[in-house]
Amino acid sequence: MYPSLSDNAVPEETQIRRHARNDGSPCCEYTIVDGKKHGPARMFYASGKVYAEETWAADALNGPTKLFYESGSKQADLEYKD
């Protein structure tokens, strides 16, 4: 199993959704609040290593995003604002 967002890290009324590629490797996981992406999200390389850590608010990127090379070293720090 790949590392995941902790179900204890978000309020009870939220959902954490996870998607996998056809081969079963993790693709992404994100937090849903009231039917919209809201909170932390992560995207993965086919290897299972983290590609991006994102922050969403009401279905829009909003806040810090970190991108990583497959080696694990940081590629970029981005900041999205609504």
C-alpha positions as CSV (number, residue, x, y, z in Angstrom):
1,M,0.0,0.0,0.0
2,Y,1.2,3.5,-0.7
3,P,1.4,6.3,1.9
4,S,-1.8,8.1,2.3
5,L,-3.4,11.1,3.9
6,S,-4.4,10.3,7.4
7,D,-8.1,9.9,7.8
8,N,-7.6,11.4,11.3
9,A,-6.0,14.6,9.8
10,V,-9.3,16.0,8.4
11,P,-12.7,16.7,10.1
12,E,-15.3,13.9,10.2
13,E,-17.6,15.3,7.6
14,T,-14.9,15.1,4.9
15,Q,-14.0,12.2,2.6
16,I,-10.6,11.2,1.3
17,R,-10.8,9.8,-2.2
18,R,-8.1,7.7,-3.8
19,H,-7.7,6.7,-7.4
20,A,-5.3,4.1,-8.9
21,R,-4.0,3.4,-12.4
22,N,-5.1,0.3,-14.3
23,D,-2.1,-1.5,-13.0
24,G,-3.1,-0.7,-9.4
25,S,-0.5,1.9,-8.7
26,P,-1.7,5.0,-6.9
27,C,-2.6,8.0,-9.1
28,C,-3.9,10.6,-6.7
29,E,-5.7,11.2,-3.4
30,Y,-7.6,14.3,-2.3
31,T,-10.0,15.6,0.3
32,I,-13.7,16.3,-0.5
33,V,-15.8,18.6,1.6
34,D,-19.4,19.3,0.5
35,G,-18.7,17.6,-2.8
36,K,-15.7,19.8,-3.7
37,K,-12.0,19.3,-3.5
38,H,-11.0,21.1,-0.3
39,G,-7.8,20.5,1.7
40,P,-4.7,18.4,1.1
41,A,-4.2,16.4,-2.1
42,R,-1.4,14.3,-3.5
43,M,-0.5,13.0,-6.9
44,F,1.9,10.1,-7.5
45,Y,4.3,8.8,-10.1
46,A,3.6,5.3,-11.4
47,S,6.3,4.1,-9.0
48,G,4.2,5.3,-6.1
49,K,6.5,8.1,-5.2
50,V,4.9,11.5,-4.5
51,Y,4.8,13.9,-7.5
52,A,2.9,16.7,-6.0
53,E,1.4,17.9,-2.7
54,E,-1.4,20.4,-3.3
55,T,-3.8,22.5,-1.3
56,W,-7.4,23.0,-2.6
57,A,-10.2,25.3,-1.5
58,A,-13.7,24.9,-3.0
59,D,-12.5,23.0,-6.1
60,A,-9.7,25.4,-6.9
61,L,-5.9,25.2,-6.2
62,N,-5.4,27.6,-3.3
63,G,-2.3,27.7,-1.1
64,P,1.0,25.9,-1.2
65,T,1.9,23.2,-3.8
66,K,5.1,21.3,-3.7
67,L,6.4,19.4,-6.8
68,F,8.9,16.6,-6.5
69,Y,11.2,14.7,-8.9
70,E,10.8,11.0,-8.8
71,S,14.0,10.7,-6.8
72,G,12.2,12.5,-4.0
73,S,14.1,15.8,-4.2
74,K,12.0,19.0,-4.4
75,Q,11.4,20.4,-7.9
76,A,9.4,23.5,-7.0
77,D,7.4,25.4,-4.4
78,L,4.3,27.1,-5.8
79,E,1.7,29.3,-4.2
80,Y,-1.9,29.5,-5.7
81,K,-4.3,32.2,-4.7
82,D,-7.9,32.5,-5.6
